[in-house]
Amino acid sequence: MSLLVSGPEQVTVYPTADVDDGYGGTKPGPGAPVTIRARVLPTTTGQSGEAGYLTGTEYRVYARSLPAGPWSRVEWAGQVWTVVGEPQRFGGSRRLAHDVATIRKRG
């Protein structure tokens, strides 16, 4: 079994869906939740925070398929996270294909 399929973490992803904005258009909103198994590892940062300020907590989520986008919400470890940027999609063979997203704690 692949390390990507049998990840030790359970992550709930709320993919972005277009919702009515009340003015006749659409805006990004939360979609139906999807629960996946993934590996979640801390990221390393080359930046130090300003004196007296905390740096943001960021992790990387590795999964076989990650239905997330730039405005997606992620629930993991009892906390709410947001996806930073667009997830990276790695192709190649079926065995090696996977998605990686950086998440940042909300609040």
LINGIVEN-V241101 format. One record per pair of residues at least 24 apart in sequence whose ideal C-beta (glycine too) atoms are under 7 Angstrom apart, sorted by the first residue. I is the first residue (numbers start at 1). GAP is how many residues later the second one is. Records with the same first field share a line. If there is no record, write none. Layout:
I=GAP, GAP
This chain:
2=93
3=36
4=58, 59, 60, 94
5=32, 59
6=31
7=30, 31, 32, 56
8=31
9=29, 30, 31, 67
10=25, 27
11=25, 27, 29, 50, 63, 65
12=63
13=53, 54, 55, 59, 61
14=58, 59
15=52, 53, 54, 57
16=53, 55, 56
28=43
30=43
34=33
36=27
38=24, 25
40=36
43=59
56=48, 49
57=47, 48
58=26, 44, 45, 46
59=44
60=40, 42
61=39, 40, 42
62=36, 38
63=35, 36
64=34
65=34
66=33, 35
68=33
74=29
79=26
80=26
81=24, 25
82=24
